[in-house]
Amino acid sequence: MKRPIPVFLFAVLAPACSTSDTAAQTGGDAADSSDTEGPAATGPTGSGDEGVDTTDGADSNGDSDSATAGGTTGGLDPDGGEPCEQFDCGTGTCSVDADGRPTCSCPEGEVVAGLQCLSCSAVTDAYDIALKGVDVTIALTLDGAAPPEAPTETATLALRNPATGELIELGDTHAASFSARVIPTVYELVYHRVLGANIPANGRAVLGYVDARAGGEVVRAIDLEAVRLTGTFAFDDVDAPASATENGRMWLRNPASGDEIFLGETASQVFDVYVLPGTYVVEYEGLTGAEIAPRNHRARVMTLEVPEGIGTHEARLNVTTAQIGGAFLVDGAPAPASPLERARISLRDGFTGDEFMIGDTDEGEYVVRVVAGTYDVVYAWQVGSAVVPANRHAIIGSLDTTAAATQTIDIPTVTIGGGFLIDGEPPPPDANDDGRLSLRGPGGDEVPLGSTTAGGFERIVVAGTYDIRYAQDTSSGIAPANSDARLATIDVVRDPSFDIDVPTAFVSGTITIGLGAPPESDYDDGWIYLRDAESGDTVLLASTRTGVYGTAIVPGKYEVVYAVETPGGQVPINAERVVVDVVDLQDVGELDIDIPVRGLGGVIGAAAGPDERGSLYLRTVDHDDRSLLGTTADGTYGQPVIPGRYLVSYGVDAATGGLPVNTNAPLACIDLLGD
């Protein structure tokens, strides 16, 4: 018997780049950063109304503001400047992240609300929601004049809510001004060129910030500067050829905002485009090429500073390349020259995430021109089992294209094998009671090992360390019901022969709702499941209407999660809520599960017209458990809810001027108390 594997259960603004026009290594900031989750507005009044900072954002550029009677001016600096000077985080602290994007950190007891902090109100059962809207109007000029009126020269402005990423379209540049009624919060003002050659070509430029928290009306006039950017394309300091067979595309990109500007194809040799001032990453996209143009799908080649106040700026955009080549080997020997034993080798750019193929192993060797830099070498099995490893996406090394022109790619392999066991015994041969086993490596790599009904495995794999994973196919009571359990880790170089033993525990108990018997109806029902917070593995236990459950699982530490199936008035409306933080289930476990519930209700107040309607939701602070409370058309709401901390959020269904046009805007934070 081979040694069994022991089980280890694992419980906007300009991008931050160099301001040089000179070529740089394929490097720069990471790809777009994730948006901060959190509430984003003043919100419901009544039992839960809390004071929210209404300080206007600082206006650092000195532009004149206009305001209607009884209104306020919003903080907006279209000329850039320090982002934290353009608005106030209130009780929190503003800082700028590595991408140049401002963020707010909040004191204990408050939640981050996009670009502000929001206090959380203690609520027992009654909570009235008063929906407030603020009219925001932006007047735009381009270089001191009205934007072009021609339909072939069109751009749009939008407000972006950093809390949820929603975009609120204000209109196109043919209008004299842009306006919308929105939820009070701090927004990014986003510019997007639709078409045209005489307006800035930016695709998603963050011009500044609009602070609409003070209420009233926010009115602002801004002027954009268009810089004419001209120049030439080059490969290795030589003018790009006017060739359709040696050609690529060139882009400017802001990693923080996702703003992109298409400059043209290198075969055109020159570019001439209007852009907004700022610092950009220059990226290259290969179309065709063999001798001159690199193969990369998307690579960063340099940074470019477009200064303010210069009218026209000239630049030479150079792509530094390297031609590399070498043999494909497997364990030091030539790779099989057979289409029946074949794998694909690619290079992966660590900055853009771009992967591009350099060859199949049955070709014996490769020759490729790439943007100079360092790449991960990625192996992907295509066909065969006698020589090539079975890995789907293995990183087998790195390759510095500036180090040498000839670089051999050698695939290190190990032949592994062993038996499948469940609790130390041979698994049942029944296809209705089985699971799938696999090895999982870094970067999404996976090696399927087979079904437990096969009794064992033998595979050729890339040498390395892997997680052993188990997932149920079907179960009649012996195979655990886990969807993706991490069983152990294994270094296959040190231990090529090993048995995989899937441990089990039988967990059972009762299910109650608010300490009482759950409704037995299919129309008032929810699901109960276990979740490993570290691995993401889940185990479905039962629906609440059954009242009891019992199932085989892989022993470990799990959260207990509730998810509504059919809301019928008694089970909580929560789409996904943790009801037990962590429970350690080993061997045979008894676990009675109670889903706490509390009635939450109140008035929904909104100045809505007869044809307008908006929906109000509860959303958990830490993830997007979004549950419908009611609508403005109802006027009131009442729902069973699991106690805890929530954001109250709003989404418009239909608006004609009375309701805010937001589609996903947090309004306030509440702490719904239990009994």
N, C-alpha and C positions, 0 to 999 in steps of 0.2 A: 504494500500500500504506500502510495506517495504521501509525503508530509502534508496534512491538511493545513490550509491557510487559516491563521487565527483571525477572528473578526475584530476589527477596530471601527466602531461606529463614531462618526464625526458629528458628535453632537453638532447801447453798443456804440461799441466804439471801435477804434482801430485795433487790429490784432497786436499782441505783444511780440513783435518781430524786430529784427534789425532794421534800421532805417537807412540801409545802404542799397544802391542799385547794382552792386557787384554780385556776381554769381556766388551762391552758397551751396554747401552740401545738401543732399536731400534731407532736410530737417525742418524743424519749426515746432509750432504748438500742436498739441493733440487735436484730434477732430472735435467737432462741435460738442460743447459741454452740455450736460443734462440740465433741464430747467428745475429750479427748486420747487418742490411741492409745498403748498401751504395756502392759507387764505389770503385774500387780496383786496379787502375793502371794508369800509364802514358798513354797517348792515342793520340787521333786524333790531327794532326798538321794542320796548315793552319790558317783560321780565328779564330779558337778557341783554339790554342795550348797554354797551360799554363805551366810554370815551375813547376816541381815536385821534391820534395826532393829525391836526389840520394845517400844519405849517406849510406854506408854499415852498416849493423847491427854489433854491437860489438861482438867480439869473445872472450868470457870470459873464455873458457877452455884451451886456449893456444895451441890447436892442430894446426899442420902445415897445411897451405892451399896450393893448387896448382892452377895455372891459365894458360890458353893458352895465346899466344901473343895477345895483344890487348884486353884481357878479364879482368874480375874482379872476386874477390872472394865474396861469399855470406855469410851473417851472419848466423851462425848455431852453436848451442851449444847442442850436443847430450847428454851431461852429465847433463843437467838441468841448475840450477842456476836461478837467478832472470829473469823472462821472459822479463821485460822491458829493460834489458841490452842487449838483443839479436837483437834488431832492433830499429829504430828511427821513431816516429810518425810524424817527420817533424815539421810543424808549430803547431801541436797539442801536447797534453800531454798524456803520457801513464800511466795507472793505472791497478792494478790487482783486478779482481772482487772476490766475495766470493768463487767461485769455483777454483780460481787460474789461471783463463784465462785472458790474457792481453787484454785491450781495449784502443782505442784512443778516446779522446774527442777533438773536433776541434773548432777553433775560428769562430766567426760569418762570414758568407760569404763563408764558406767552408763546405764540407760534409765529414762525416766519410766514409773512403774507406777501410773497413776491418781493416787492421792494418796500415793505413796511412790516412792523410788528403788530400783532393783534392779541389783545387780552382775551382770556377764555372765561365766559360767564358760567357760574354754577346754576344749574337748572334742575328742578325736581320733576315737574310734569307739564307746566304751562310755559309756553314760549311764543310770543307774538312776533311775527316777521313783518317789518315795515320796509318795503322795497323802495330805495331811493335812487334817483337818477341824476346825472350831471350832464349838461349840454357842453360838449367840447367843439370848438370851432377853430379851424386852422386856415389861415390865408397864406398862400404860397406864391413866392416870386422866384424867378431864376435869373441870377446876375442882375437883380434890380428891376427886372421887367416881367410882365406876365409870361407864363410858359407858352410855347407855340400852340396855336389853335388848331393846326392841321390834325386830322384823325390819324395820320401816319406818324405823329409825334405824341405818344401817350405814355404817361406814368400814373401810378396810383399811390395814395398814402393810406396807411393803416395804423391802428393802435394795436400793440401786442401786449397781452397780459403776461408778465413773466411768471406768475403763479401757475398758470395752466398752459401757456403757449397759444391761447386762442388769438386769432387775428380778426380785428374789427375793421372792415373796409370802410374808409371815409369817402372815397370817390376818386375820380381821375382828374388829371391836371387841366382839363378843359374847363372845369368849374372855377368860379372866382374864389370860392372858399370851400372848405370841407367841414362837415359837421356830423355829429352823432350823439345820441343820448346813451350814456354808459354808466356802469357801476363806479362809484368813487374809489379810485386807487391810483397807483403810479403806473403809467404805461410807457413802453418804448414807442417812439414814433418811427415807423418803418416806411422807406421809399422803395418802390419797385418799378423799374422801366418795363413797359409792355412791348413797345416797339418804337423805333425812331433812331435817327443818326445824329440829331442835334440837341439831345438832352442826355443827362448822365445815364450810362448804360448799366448802373448798379441794379442787381437783382433783388437784394434784401438788405439795404443799408439802414442801420440804426442812426437816425439823425440826432436823437437826444431823448429827453424824458418829459412827459406831460404829467404833472401832479394835479389830479382832480379830486383830492380828498376833501378840500375845504367846502365843497358844495357850490351853489350858485351856478354861474356859467363861466367856463374857461374859454377865453378868446385870445388868440395869439397870431401874430404875423411873423413869418420867417422868410429869409432869403437864402437860397442855395447857391453855392458857387460851383460852376462847371469848369473843370480843367480839361483842356484839349490834350489828350495823351497820344503822342505819336512816336514812331520808332521802327526798329527793324527786328526781325527774328534771326537767331544764329544758332548753329550747332558747333560747339568747340571753337568759338570765336571766328567762325567762317559763316558768311551769309547763308541762310537757309536756301536750299535749291527750290526753284520753281517747278517742282516735280510732283505729279500725282502719286508716284510710287515711293516717294520719300517724303512723308507728310505727317503732320500732327496738328492738334489744336492747342491753343494757349489760352489760359484763364488767369484772371486775378481773383483772389478769394480772401475773405475775412473769416478766419476759423471760429471766432467768437459768435458772430451773428449768422453765419452761413451765407453772407452776401457773396455773389459771384458775378463776374463780368467776363463775357466771352470776347476775346480780342481778335480772333481769327485763326485761320489755318496757316501753318508755317509756309506752305507752298505759295501763299500770297506775298511772302517776304517782308511786307510792311504792315503796320496797323495804324489806325487813326480813329480814336474813339473819345467821347467825353465821359469823364468820371468825376466822382466826388473826391476831394482831397482826403488823404489818409495813408496808412501803411497797409500794404497787401502782401500776401504770399502769392508768388507766381507759380502756377501749376501747368504741367504738360500732360497731354493725352495723346498717345500714339494711335495713328490711323493705319498707315502703311510704312514699310521700311525694311531695309536689310543692311545697307552699308552706312547710312547716315542717321536716319531718324530712329530713336530708341523704340523698343516694343512696349514700354510701360503703358498701362491704361490710365493711371493718374499718379503723378509724382511731383513733389515740390522741388523746384529748381533754384529759387532765389527769393529774395524779398525786394519790394519796391516801395519807396516813399514818394508819394505824389504831394508836393508842397502846396500850401495855400497861396493865393494872391499872385500867381505867376502867369495866368492866362493859358500858356502852352508849356507842356513839359515833354522833353524828348528822352527816350530810354532805348537801350539795346538789350533785348531779352535773350540771354544766352543759355543754352542747355548744354551742360557739361556731360559728355557721354563716355562710356567705356565699352569696348567689345571684348567679350570673354567667351571662353569655350573650354571644352574638356570632355573626358570620357565619363560615361555612366558605369559605375561598378556596383556589385553586390558582394559585400564582405571581401573586397579587394580583387575580385575576379570580374571580368567583363559581364555586363548584364546580358541575359538571354536575348538573342536576336529573333525571338519568336513573338508573333502577335498574340499568341495564347499565353504568354508569360510577360505581362506588360504593366507598367505603372507610369504615372504622369508626374513630372517634376515641375514645380513652379517656384517663383520668387515672390516673397511677400514684403511689401513696403511697410515698415513699422509705424510711419507717420500717417499715411493715408489709408492703410488697411488694404490697399490694392494688391491683388494677386494676379500674376500673369504667367502663362505656361512658357517654359523654355524648351521642352521636348518630352518625348516618351522614351522610356528606357530601352525599348527594343530597337531604337534607332542607333544605339551604341554611343553616341556622342551628341554634343550640342554646340552651337555657335549662335550668340545673340548679342545685340547691342542694346544697352540699357542706360538709363540715367545713372551717372556715377553716384555710388553710395553703398551702404551696407544693407543686406536683405536677409530675411529668414529663408532657408531652403525648405520647401514643403513637398512632402511625398504623398501621393494619393493612388491607392490600388485601382487598377482597371480590370484585369482579368488574370487568372492563374492562381495556383496554390503550391506548386512544386519548388519555386525559387523566390518569387517576389512576396514581400510581406503583405498581410491582409489589412493593414492600417488604411483608414479612410482619409486621414488628414494629419499626418505626423510631421512635426518640425524636426528635421534631422541634422540641423546645423545652421550656420550663418555663412554668408559669402560677402566679402569686402571686394567690390569690383575695382577698387583703386589699388589693390595689393599686387595683383598679377593678372596677366591676360589669360593664362592657362590655369584652370582650376578644376580638378577632378571632383566629381560628386560621388561619394561612396556611401552606400546604404548599409548600415550595420544591422544584422538580423540575429534572431534567436529562435530556435524551434522549441515551442512550449507544448506541454500536454499534461493531461490528468483526468480525473474523474469528477462527476457531479454527485453531490450528496445533499440530502435534506435532513438536518439534525443527526448527522453521522450515518444515515442509512441511505441505500440506493433510492432515488426518487421514483415515484410511481410511473409506470410506462404509459399511463392514461393521458391522451392528448387533451382531455378535459380537466386536467389537474397538473398544470405545468407552468414554467416560467422561462424567461430568456436571460442568458448570462452574457456579459461582454466586458471588455477592458476599455477604460476611458483614460485618454491622455490629455495633455495640455492643448489648448488651441482648438478644441472641439473634435479632437481625434477619437476614433472609436474602432474597436476590433470586435465584431460579433463572434461569440464562441459557440452559440447554439442553444437549443432548447434542453431543459433538464431531462426530457424524455429520451434524449440521445445517450444519456448516461456518462458522457465524457467528451473530450475535445482534443484536437491537435492542430496547431496553427504555427505558421511562420510569422513573426512580428518584428517590428523595429525594436532594437535594444533600448531599454529604458524602464522607467517606473510608471505604474498604472494604478488607477482605482479599479477594483472589481465591482461591477454593478449587476443588480438583479431587478428584473421587471416581470410582473405576472402577465401571463397570457390568459389563462383560465384557471379557476380553482374550484375544486370540490371539497376543500377543507384542509388539504395538506400543504399545498404550495401557498406561501404567503401572498397577501393581496397587494403588496407594495407596487407602486408604479415605476420607481427608479431608486432603489435602495443602494447606498454605498456599503459594501460588505467589508472591504479590507483594501490595503495597498500592497503591491508586490513589485519587487525589483526582479524582472525576468532574467537579467544577466546572472544574478546571484542564485535565483531559484527558478530554473526553467521547467522543472517537473513539480507539479503541485495539484492537489485535489481542492476543489471549491466546495466548501460545506456551507449551505444556506441555513442559518439558525432560524428557529421559529419560536414565537410565543403566542399563546391564545389569549386574546383579551376580550372581555365581555362585560356587560352591565346593562343598566336601565337608562332610558332617555326621558327627561322631564323638561317641561317648559314652565319657568317660574315656579319650580318645585311641585308642579301639578302634572297630571297626565296630559300628554300632547293630544291635539285633535287627531282623529283617525281618518280624516278626509284627505283625498288626493288634492283637494283644492285649498288646503291650508296646511302646507307641508314645507319642510326644509331638509337639507342634507347635513350629515355630520361626517367629518373626515379628520384624519391625523395628517400633520405636515411636519417634515424635518426642515427647520428653518435654515439650516446650513446647506443641505444638498438639494432642497426643493422636492424631495420625495414625498408622495402623498399616498394615503390609504383610505379608501372610502369605507366607512363603517356601516351606515344605514341611513334611511330617511327617518325623520322624527316621528312620523305616524305609526311606525312599527312599535315604538316604545321600548324595544330591547334590541340588542345587537350581540354578535359574537363572530370573531374572525381571526384567522392566523395572520401574524405580521412578523417582520424581521424585528427582533428586540432593539430598542433604542430610546432616545429622547425625542418627544414629539410635542408640538402644539396641538390643541384640539380646536378645530375651526368649524364654524356654522355658516351655511350659505342657504338663503331662501330659495325654494323651488317654486312654490305657488303661494303668494301672500293672500291670506284669506281672513285676516282680522285678529288672529290669535298668535300665530308664530311671528317672530320679529321680521321686519322687512329688510334686514341687513343682507347685502349681496355677498359679503365675505367678512367675517369677524372672528378673531381669536377669542375663545371663551375660557380656555385654560392655557396659561402661558407655556409651561413646560411640564411634562409628566414623563417619568422614567418607567418604561414598560419592559420588564424582563421576565423570561419564562412564562408562567401563567399569571395573567393580570386581571383583577377586578377593578373596573373603573366605571362608576355611575356618573353620567354626564347630565348636568342641569344647564339649560339655556336661560340665563336671566333675562327678564323682560320688564320694560316699564312703558306705560302709555305716555306719549308726548303729543301735545296738541296746542292749538292756539289760532290766532287770527292772522290771515295773510292780507296785509294792507298794501295796495298799489294803485297809483293813478293810471289806470288802464282804460283804453277806449273799448267800445263794444266788440270790436273785431280783434282785440289784442289778447294775448295769453302768454304767460311765462310759467315755467315749472321750477319748483323748489326741491332741493335734494339735501340729503345728509351724506357727507363724505368723511371717511376716517382721515386723520392727519397723516398717518404714516404710509398709507397706500390708497389706491382709488377704489375703495368700497363705496359705491355711489348708489343711494337708494332714494326713490321718489317719495317725497312727503305729500305733495299736493300741488295745485296750480292756483294762479291768481284768479281764475274764473270761479274756483270753488269758494274763495273767500275765507275758508277755514280749513284746518287739517287735523287729523288725529290718527296716529299710527303706533303700533307696538314696536319698540326699539330696544336693543341691547344697551345697557348703560355703558358710558365711556365718553371719550373726547371726540368731538366731531367738528367739521366745518359745515356751515350752512351755505349752500351754493345755489346759483341761479343760472337758468338757461332759457333763452327766449324761444317761444314757439311761433308767435306771430306778433309783429309790432308795426304800428303806423305813426309813432311819434310820442306816445305816452310812456311806454315801457322801455327800459334799457335794451340795447340790441346785443348784449353779450350772450354768447352761447355756452360759456363755462366759466363763471366768475364766482369765486368764494366771497361770501358776504361777511361772515362772522364766525367766531369759535364758541362752542358751548361744551361744558362738562355736564353730561346727563348723569345725575347721581342715582345710585341704586338704593334699595331698601335699607 
